């Protein structure tokens, strides 16, 4: 209807015809019925039909409340079609969009078609079917949906308030649920979250029976009358009545809180509520009615995240370890009592409020993939000739000095050449002369030589004929040039490699230093390992696995990536460390929890950045106290650490080798 830009493309799925358009549009079934809106069906797997990639955009009225329903489903496609989705489609206030995230692939083409047809008959303007692209589990699925909504739904990237309503695939809503939540927002526009009561339903003797209602009657009455406000402390003690299916939260707030913690296999709603209620001006309100049916029992109860068992115990201990430092005595006691009473789980609370966390060992076993080689084993390592390649953008004088010492100290290195690609930071002739006098052979490829070789085309063909050597070149260009020169040198310049010696090519950045920091017991920095021992370890890896063509050694200290990609995790660390310190008296000694850092860094190799992976994003790392340091002294030290963090020196997540 009145399309702004019609693309003239039609897709058909089970009798439903989609007309692609920008602006207002219509979707028509083959029987002639029509409704406003459109569909978004996102293909993320190759086994999905060709009717994907449908995107129709409509503009909501300014200030109009937008509600996006999110359902995560795992292995229960029948329940989704028979219980949760029908209850969503029966709402008297229709949602603006529905996002369904499957834990794995879609059950079948028939199932996907059925979902779309059900939504089409109900007239839902937007529908997305996604597969979980993050950590396995409910949190990863929800975060997949939240990321999709935040980035892909153009109509909601405006001034209109956007709310997320979650429904588990085995729960259901009364048909007035969304209407009452939206009415509550209209009456109290300052709210950041709306909570509805839920009925806990268990199957007893073949029939469904209501066994309890949540939140409790007292809390419901107090919240509804405005006599009390829900706080994060309520969720540190226990769960006063919030779970997935009665969460109705502003999208901006759930993003600001960091979304769901994917390191938790349970307690995810409780953990998110702690962070949501910590936000400035956070306010949860209660609708005053029970409109959610939570089916807590049944034939599939053993796979529920809330069912007592090993996974639940692990989640309770992880939740406690994460939040215990900020809890007061009452919160710690109530947290432990609830875990024991409901799940038989002992979170093993220390008598010392500042003591070690429960469920987390302070031992630091080294990762299986890397071994630090002793001096004795280094002597027995295979002999090698090393060809080092360096792009000299800054003067690599210190690095070249390290290489000279390495050659002198390493019996396993029989020969070493250094190819230095001049990019404006070449050492002086005097420095190079001193290095040659120390038996380190440095071969400088000047800018003039590089320009000549690129224009001649003999080495680089025609690919680099247009490279401008009067300006700074890209890293990619410099890397290509360096690698080709290193290859040519190894192939044609006659390196002294005998039959019993391997040729190793080693590419180094000009700002590196060949010193390795080693973390010992509980993450303490114990000593520095000679680089010769690490090279021997790399050679051992190569010897033991002939398939290894590339061996990546440890990079210690600050991660070699842009600072911005390390800030989220370190800000999470800052929040938790401050909460820990503010629970202490100024003169109290700070307990060292850095043993947890070792365990987590072994579990998640990408712990130090935010670029990939997602389990580690909300798990705090701890700042190491100085000997005898008090809480007051550590707080005074934080400004200096924060200024270094913004300069690329991590406050809590330095790279170390565990030994």
BAVO-571968 format. One line per field, with one value per residue (C-alpha): residue number from 1; residue in three letters; x negated, y, z. Coordinates in steps of 0.1 Angstrom, whole numbers. Each point is the difference from the previous one (the first is absolute). Example, Ala and Ser with C-alpha at 12.3 -4.5 7.8 and 13.67 -1.06 7.14 Angstrom:
k [1  2] $
r [ALA  SER] $
px [-123  -14] $
py [-45  34] $
pz [78  -7] $
END
This chain:
k [1  2  3  4  5  6  7  8  9  10  11  12  13  14  15  16  17  18  19  20  21  22  23  24  25  26  27  28  29  30  31  32  33  34  35  36  37  38  39  40  41  42  43  44  45  46  47  48  49  50  51  52  53  54  55  56  57  58  59  60  61  62  63  64  65  66  67  68  69  70  71  72  73  74  75  76  77  78  79  80  81  82  83  84  85  86  87  88  89  90  91  92  93  94  95  96  97  98  99  100  101  102  103  104  105  106  107  108  109  110  111  112  113  114  115  116  117  118  119  120  121  122  123  124  125  126  127  128  129  130  131  132  133  134  135  136  137  138  139  140  141  142  143  144  145  146  147  148  149  150  151  152  153  154  155  156  157  158  159  160  161  162  163  164  165  166  167  168  169  170  171  172  173  174  175  176  177  178  179  180  181  182  183  184  185  186  187  188  189  190  191  192  193  194  195  196  197  198  199  200  201  202  203  204  205  206  207  208  209  210  211  212  213  214  215  216  217  218  219  220  221  222  223  224  225  226  227  228  229  230  231  232  233  234  235  236  237  238  239  240  241  242  243  244  245  246  247  248  249  250  251  252  253  254  255  256  257  258  259  260  261  262  263  264  265  266  267  268  269  270  271  272  273  274  275  276  277  278  279  280  281  282  283  284  285  286  287  288  289  290  291  292  293  294  295  296  297  298  299  300  301  302  303  304  305  306  307  308  309  310  311  312  313  314  315  316  317  318  319  320  321  322  323  324  325  326  327  328  329  330  331  332  333  334  335  336  337  338  339  340  341  342  343  344  345  346  347  348  349  350  351  352  353  354  355  356  357  358  359  360  361  362  363  364  365  366  367  368  369  370  371  372  373  374  375  376  377  378  379  380  381  382  383  384  385  386  387  388  389  390  391  392  393  394  395  396  397  398  399  400  401  402  403  404  405  406  407  408  409  410  411  412  413  414  415  416  417  418  419  420  421  422  423  424  425  426  427  428  429  430  431  432  433  434  435  436  437  438  439  440  441  442  443  444  445  446  447  448  449  450  451  452  453  454  455  456  457  458  459  460  461  462  463  464  465  466  467  468  469  470  471  472  473  474  475  476  477  478  479  480  481  482  483  484  485  486  487  488  489  490  491  492  493  494  495  496  497  498  499  500  501  502  503  504  505  506  507  508  509  510  511  512  513  514  515  516  517  518  519  520  521  522  523  524  525  526  527  528  529  530  531  532  533  534  535  536  537  538  539  540  541  542  543  544  545  546  547  548  549  550  551  552  553  554  555  556  557  558  559  560  561  562  563  564  565  566  567  568  569  570  571  572  573  574  575  576  577  578  579  580  581  582  583  584  585  586  587  588  589  590  591  592  593  594  595  596  597  598  599  600  601  602  603  604  605  606  607  608  609  610  611  612  613  614  615  616  617  618  619  620  621  622  623  624  625  626  627  628  629  630  631  632  633  634  635  636  637  638  639  640  641  642  643  644  645  646  647  648  649  650  651  652  653  654  655  656  657  658  659] $
r [UNK  UNK  UNK  UNK  UNK  UNK  UNK  UNK  UNK  UNK  UNK  UNK  UNK  UNK  UNK  UNK  UNK  UNK  UNK  UNK  UNK  UNK  UNK  UNK  UNK  UNK  UNK  UNK  UNK  UNK  UNK  UNK  UNK  UNK  UNK  UNK  UNK  UNK  UNK  UNK  UNK  UNK  UNK  UNK  UNK  UNK  UNK  UNK  UNK  UNK  UNK  UNK  UNK  UNK  UNK  UNK  UNK  UNK  UNK  UNK  UNK  UNK  UNK  UNK  UNK  UNK  UNK  UNK  UNK  UNK  UNK  UNK  UNK  UNK  UNK  UNK  UNK  UNK  UNK  UNK  UNK  UNK  UNK  UNK  UNK  UNK  UNK  UNK  UNK  UNK  UNK  UNK  UNK  UNK  UNK  UNK  UNK  UNK  UNK  UNK  UNK  UNK  UNK  UNK  UNK  UNK  UNK  UNK  UNK  UNK  UNK  UNK  UNK  UNK  UNK  UNK  UNK  UNK  UNK  UNK  UNK  UNK  UNK  UNK  UNK  UNK  UNK  UNK  UNK  UNK  UNK  UNK  UNK  UNK  UNK  UNK  UNK  UNK  UNK  UNK  UNK  UNK  UNK  UNK  UNK  UNK  UNK  UNK  UNK  UNK  UNK  UNK  UNK  UNK  UNK  UNK  UNK  UNK  UNK  UNK  UNK  UNK  UNK  UNK  UNK  UNK  UNK  UNK  UNK  UNK  UNK  UNK  UNK  UNK  UNK  UNK  UNK  UNK  UNK  UNK  UNK  UNK  UNK  UNK  UNK  UNK  UNK  UNK  UNK  UNK  UNK  UNK  UNK  UNK  UNK  UNK  UNK  UNK  UNK  UNK  UNK  UNK  UNK  UNK  UNK  UNK  UNK  UNK  UNK  UNK  UNK  UNK  UNK  UNK  UNK  UNK  UNK  UNK  UNK  UNK  UNK  UNK  UNK  UNK  UNK  UNK  UNK  UNK  UNK  UNK  UNK  UNK  UNK  UNK  UNK  UNK  UNK  UNK  UNK  UNK  UNK  UNK  UNK  UNK  UNK  UNK  UNK  UNK  UNK  UNK  UNK  UNK  UNK  UNK  UNK  UNK  UNK  UNK  UNK  UNK  UNK  UNK  UNK  UNK  UNK  UNK  UNK  UNK  UNK  UNK  UNK  UNK  UNK  UNK  UNK  UNK  UNK  UNK  UNK  UNK  UNK  UNK  UNK  UNK  UNK  UNK  UNK  UNK  UNK  UNK  UNK  UNK  UNK  UNK  UNK  UNK  UNK  UNK  UNK  UNK  UNK  UNK  UNK  UNK  UNK  UNK  UNK  UNK  UNK  UNK  UNK  UNK  UNK  UNK  UNK  UNK  UNK  UNK  UNK  UNK  UNK  UNK  UNK  UNK  UNK  UNK  UNK  UNK  UNK  UNK  UNK  UNK  UNK  UNK  UNK  UNK  UNK  UNK  UNK  UNK  UNK  UNK  UNK  UNK  UNK  UNK  UNK  UNK  UNK  UNK  UNK  UNK  UNK  UNK  UNK  UNK  UNK  UNK  UNK  UNK  UNK  UNK  UNK  UNK  UNK  UNK  UNK  UNK  UNK  UNK  UNK  UNK  UNK  UNK  UNK  UNK  UNK  UNK  UNK  UNK  UNK  UNK  UNK  UNK  UNK  UNK  UNK  UNK  UNK  UNK  UNK  UNK  UNK  UNK  UNK  UNK  UNK  UNK  UNK  UNK  UNK  UNK  UNK  UNK  UNK  UNK  UNK  UNK  UNK  UNK  UNK  UNK  UNK  UNK  UNK  UNK  UNK  UNK  UNK  UNK  UNK  UNK  UNK  UNK  UNK  UNK  UNK  UNK  UNK  UNK  UNK  UNK  UNK  UNK  UNK  UNK  UNK  UNK  UNK  UNK  UNK  UNK  UNK  UNK  UNK  UNK  UNK  UNK  UNK  UNK  UNK  UNK  UNK  UNK  UNK  UNK  UNK  UNK  UNK  UNK  UNK  UNK  UNK  UNK  UNK  UNK  UNK  UNK  UNK  UNK  UNK  UNK  UNK  UNK  UNK  UNK  UNK  UNK  UNK  UNK  UNK  UNK  UNK  UNK  UNK  UNK  UNK  UNK  UNK  UNK  UNK  UNK  UNK  UNK  UNK  UNK  UNK  UNK  UNK  UNK  UNK  UNK  UNK  UNK  UNK  UNK  UNK  UNK  UNK  UNK  UNK  UNK  UNK  UNK  UNK  UNK  UNK  UNK  UNK  UNK  UNK  UNK  UNK  UNK  UNK  UNK  UNK  UNK  UNK  UNK  UNK  UNK  UNK  UNK  UNK  UNK  UNK  UNK  UNK  UNK  UNK  UNK  UNK  UNK  UNK  UNK  UNK  UNK  UNK  UNK  UNK  UNK  UNK  UNK  UNK  UNK  UNK  UNK  UNK  UNK  UNK  UNK  UNK  UNK  UNK  UNK  UNK  UNK  UNK  UNK  UNK  UNK  UNK  UNK  UNK  UNK  UNK  UNK  UNK  UNK  UNK  UNK  UNK  UNK  UNK  UNK  UNK  UNK  UNK  UNK  UNK  UNK  UNK  UNK  UNK  UNK  UNK  UNK  UNK  UNK  UNK  UNK  UNK  UNK  UNK  UNK  UNK  UNK  UNK  UNK  UNK  UNK  UNK  UNK  UNK  UNK  UNK  UNK  UNK  UNK  UNK  UNK  UNK  UNK  UNK  UNK  UNK  UNK  UNK  UNK  UNK  UNK  UNK  UNK  UNK  UNK  UNK  UNK  UNK  UNK  UNK  UNK  UNK  UNK  UNK  UNK  UNK  UNK  UNK  UNK  UNK  UNK  UNK  UNK  UNK  UNK  UNK  UNK  UNK] $
px [0  -15  -35  -28  -23  13  -26  23  -11  23  -8  24  1  28  26  -13  -12  -25  -2  -33  3  -15  24  36  9  24  -4  27  9  10  36  2  -1  -25  -15  -24  -37  -25  -24  -37  -11  -37  -21  -30  -4  -2  29  26  23  -5  28  -23  -15  35  -2  28  -2  28  -4  17  17  -23  3  19  -10  -17  1  -22  8  -30  2  -30  8  -21  12  37  15  34  3  -9  27  26  -6  -23  5  38  1  -21  21  32  -10  26  -28  -20  -38  -20  -22  -8  -35  -4  -35  -7  -28  -10  13  37  18  13  12  36  -6  -14  28  26  -15  1  36  12  -16  14  36  -5  -12  -33  -19  -35  -12  -36  -12  -36  -25  -22  -33  -15  -6  21  29  29  -22  -18  33  15  -31  1  36  -9  -29  22  26  -25  -18  26  34  -1  35  -11  -31  18  14  28  -5  -7  8  -11  25  -14  20  -15  10  18  18  30  17  35  14  -1  -37  -15  29  -4  -38  5  26  -23  -27  26  9  -36  -22  -31  0  -29  16  35  5  31  8  -3  17  -23  17  -10  15  12  18  4  17  -13  2  -10  -25  -11  1  -29  -8  12  32  -18  -25  27  21  -29  -13  34  8  -34  -9  -32  -24  -17  -38  -30  -3  32  -16  -33  20  22  26  32  19  -17  -8  -2  37  10  -29  12  -30  -11  -24  -24  -2  -7  -27  -15  0  -21  28  0  -32  -8  -24  30  20  27  8  -1  31  -11  -34  14  24  -29  -16  32  9  -36  6  6  37  9  36  20  38  26  32  18  13  -11  -1  -28  2  -33  0  -26  5  8  -17  -28  -7  -34  -14  13  -27  17  2  -22  -31  -37  6  22  -27  -27  21  8  -37  -10  27  -13  -36  9  20  -12  -24  28  24  6  2  38  -2  -27  19  33  -17  -16  32  21  -25  0  38  11  -28  -20  -31  -26  -17  -26  0  -32  3  -20  21  -31  -11  -5  30  19  -1  -32  -33  -31  -23  -14  -7  -18  20  -5  -9  -32  -30  -29  -32  -27  -36  -10  27  -9  -35  14  23  -3  -25  13  -9  22  9  17  21  7  17  -19  26  -15  -36  -3  -33  12  15  -32  -20  23  -5  -38  1  23  -24  -29  18  19  -19  30  -3  -29  6  20  7  22  18  9  26  -6  33  -15  -15  -32  -28  -31  -31  -19  26  1  -38  1  25  -21  -30  20  5  37  4  25  10  18  24  0  29  -18  -5  36  12  -23  11  37  -3  -22  26  -25  6  35  14  24  19  -21  -10  22  -12  -8  -32  2  27  7  11  26  -8  13  -24  -30  8  2  -33  -17  12  -11  -35  -3  11  -24  -29  6  4  -28  -25  -15  7  -24  25  -14  19  4  13  34  7  24  15  10  20  -3  15  -26  14  -3  -25  -11  8  28  19  10  29  -4  22  32  -11  -31  -27  -28  -28  -9  -5  -30  13  -24  21  32  -15  -11  36  13  -25  12  36  -13  -19  29  25  -14  32  -7  -12  6  -7  14  -19  13  3  -2  9  25  20  -12  34  17  8  37  4  -11  22  32  -15  -22  29  19  -31  0  36  -5  -33  15  30  -24  -20  30  12  -32  -11  -27  -27  11  -26  11  2  -18  25  -23  -1  34  -16  -23  29  21  -28  -8  37  4  -31  16  6  -19  21  36  -4  13  13  26  -1  -27  16  18  -24  -22  -37  -16  -26  -31  -6  -35  -14  19  21  32  33  -7  -35  13  27  -26  -20  29  -2  -36  10  30  -22  -23  29  11  -35  0  -14  27  10  10  -4  -37  -13  -22  -13  13  -28] $
py [0  32  -14  25  -22  -32  -25  -22  -32  -27  -31  -27  -24  -24  22  32  26  26  33  18  38  28  22  -12  -34  -28  -37  -22  -36  -18  0  38  9  28  18  29  -6  -26  -27  -3  -36  -2  -28  -9  -36  -16  -24  28  6  27  21  17  35  17  34  25  33  21  31  0  31  22  -10  -32  -29  -28  -35  -27  -35  -24  -38  -23  -36  -31  -35  8  10  -15  20  32  -6  -12  21  31  13  -3  19  28  2  1  33  27  25  -13  1  20  -29  -36  -14  -38  -14  -37  -16  -20  -3  5  -33  -2  20  -9  13  33  4  -7  27  26  -9  2  35  10  -9  20  31  4  27  -15  -36  -12  -36  -3  -26  5  14  5  -22  -32  4  24  30  -3  -3  30  21  -11  14  32  6  -6  24  27  -1  -12  14  34  12  -3  21  32  20  -25  -19  -37  -27  -37  -26  -35  -32  -34  -26  -21  28  20  34  10  20  32  -3  25  24  3  4  28  17  -1  17  27  7  0  10  2  -38  -20  -34  -13  -32  -22  -27  -36  -32  -29  -30  -36  -32  -22  -33  8  34  35  17  35  -5  36  36  24  26  -5  17  24  11  3  23  21  5  7  26  16  -6  -19  -2  -32  2  -21  -12  -19  -21  -4  -17  -20  4  19  -11  8  -25  0  1  29  23  32  23  31  -11  29  -11  -37  11  24  -28  -22  -25  -35  -16  -29  -15  -9  -32  10  30  21  20  6  12  23  15  9  20  15  14  13  24  37  8  -37  -6  -32  2  -27  -4  -13  -31  -35  -5  -25  -38  -15  -38  -12  -37  -26  -27  24  14  -17  22  33  24  5  -37  -12  -17  5  29  19  -5  13  30  8  -2  21  26  2  2  29  20  -10  29  26  -19  10  -26  -4  -4  -26  -20  1  -9  -31  -10  2  -21  -27  0  0  -19  -17  20  11  32  -4  35  11  13  30  24  9  -36  -22  -8  -32  -26  15  -16  22  -25  9  -30  10  -3  -33  17  17  -11  21  -19  -3  9  -37  -8  32  -14  -31  19  -4  23  27  29  30  27  30  25  34  31  30  27  9  -6  -37  6  -17  -30  -5  0  -27  -20  3  -13  -28  -11  0  -19  -26  -31  -12  30  -7  29  33  26  31  16  36  16  38  18  32  -14  -16  0  22  -14  0  -22  -24  -2  -9  -27  -15  1  -21  -26  10  3  27  6  33  2  38  19  6  -38  -6  26  -14  -36  10  20  -26  -27  -29  -8  13  -2  29  -2  27  22  29  0  35  0  37  -5  -25  -34  -23  -28  -25  14  -1  -35  -12  16  -13  -36  0  13  -26  -28  11  2  -35  -14  18  15  -32  -1  -24  -28  -35  -33  -1  35  14  34  21  33  23  32  26  35  27  9  -35  -10  -36  -2  -24  6  -32  -3  -27  -11  21  22  14  12  -23  5  7  -30  4  3  -28  -24  11  -5  -35  -6  11  -23  -29  7  -2  -32  -18  10  0  15  33  26  30  3  30  10  19  37  14  33  22  -16  10  14  34  11  5  -38  -6  26  -18  -29  23  23  -31  -8  36  -2  -32  10  33  -19  -23  30  20  -30  3  24  24  -18  -36  -21  -10  -37  -12  -16  0  -38  2  20  -29  -25  22  9  -37  -7  29  7  32  14  32  15  5  -9  -36  -25  10  -21  21  34  3  -21  23  -2  13  26  -13  17  11  -17  12  24  13  8  37  -3  -21  26  27  -20  -4  34  -7  -35  13  26  -28  -22  27  1  -37  -15  -23  5  -37  -20  0  -29  -24  -35  -23  -22] $
pz [0  -12  -3  1  -21  -15  -9  -20  17  14  21  8  30  6  -17  16  -25  11  -18  6  4  20  19  5  -16  -1  3  -16  3  -32  11  -2  37  7  30  5  8  -12  11  6  -4  5  -15  21  -12  -35  6  2  -30  -26  13  25  2  0  16  0  19  15  21  34  12  22  36  -7  22  -19  15  -14  12  2  3  4  -8  4  -9  6  -33  8  32  -18  -26  25  31  0  -36  0  33  -15  -31  21  17  0  -5  -30  2  -24  -9  10  0  4  6  -4  20  -31  -35  -7  7  -36  -29  9  35  -12  -25  28  22  -28  -9  36  3  -33  10  32  -20  19  -20  4  5  2  2  12  11  30  -12  35  30  2  24  7  8  -34  -18  18  -7  -37  -2  19  -24  -30  13  9  -34  -26  9  -17  11  37  -4  7  30  6  33  -7  25  0  12  5  -1  6  -26  26  18  -9  5  7  -29  20  10  -25  3  38  -3  -26  22  29  -21  -11  37  12  -29  22  3  -14  6  5  20  -2  24  -11  10  6  -14  7  -14  29  -6  -36  5  1  34  11  28  6  -13  -4  10  36  10  23  -25  -27  22  11  -36  -14  26  -4  37  -10  -29  -12  3  -11  36  -4  -27  18  28  -23  -27  11  -31  -34  -26  -38  -9  22  -11  -17  -3  -19  -28  8  36  -8  -24  25  27  -23  -10  13  15  -22  25  22  -10  25  23  -31  7  36  -11  -27  26  23  -28  -13  35  4  -29  7  4  -3  11  -2  4  5  -21  30  -18  -8  -38  -6  3  9  -5  24  -3  -26  -21  -10  34  3  -28  15  11  33  8  30  -12  -9  -24  25  27  -24  -8  36  9  -30  9  36  -10  -24  25  35  4  -2  23  36  28  -4  -37  2  26  -18  -33  15  19  -32  -20  27  7  -37  -17  26  -11  25  -14  28  12  17  36  -12  -21  -19  -3  -31  -22  2  -28  -15  5  6  -17  -34  -21  -32  -33  -18  -33  12  21  12  -8  26  -6  -2  -26  -19  -4  -17  -23  -38  -17  -22  -22  6  -25  17  -19  15  -14  13  5  34  8  10  19  32  -19  -20  32  14  -32  3  36  -10  -27  24  27  -20  -10  -20  -24  -23  -24  1  -27  4  -29  9  -23  3  6  14  33  -10  26  -6  -18  34  16  -29  1  37  -7  -28  24  24  -28  -7  -38  -8  -37  -6  -30  -6  -13  -33  -4  7  -25  -26  5  -1  -32  -18  7  2  37  5  -36  -7  33  17  -29  13  36  11  20  8  26  27  -13  14  23  -26  -27  23  12  -36  -9  31  -5  -36  8  28  -23  -27  24  14  -35  -19  23  12  37  18  6  4  -3  38  3  -5  -14  21  -12  28  -6  28  6  5  34  15  27  5  37  12  33  17  24  27  29  4  -29  17  -24  10  -25  -36  -23  -25  -35  -11  22  -17  -35  11  11  -34  -17  22  -12  -36  6  18  -27  -35  -12  17  -25  23  37  18  31  30  -1  35  17  -19  -28  -35  -11  1  35  -7  -5  36  18  6  19  21  8  13  21  13  11  19  16  12  14  19  14  11  21  21  27  -12  20  -8  -19  -35  -7  -31  -24  -31  1  -17  -28  -8  -1  -22  -24  -4  -7  -25  -20  -14  35  -6  -28  -12  -36  -1  25  25  31  17  -6  34  21  22  3  32  7  18  34  10  31  30  -21  16  -18  4  -16  -29  -7  0  -26  -24  -18  -11  -12  -19  -19  -10  -11  -25  -13  -7  32  14  37  6  -31  -9  -21  19  -5  28  15] $
END
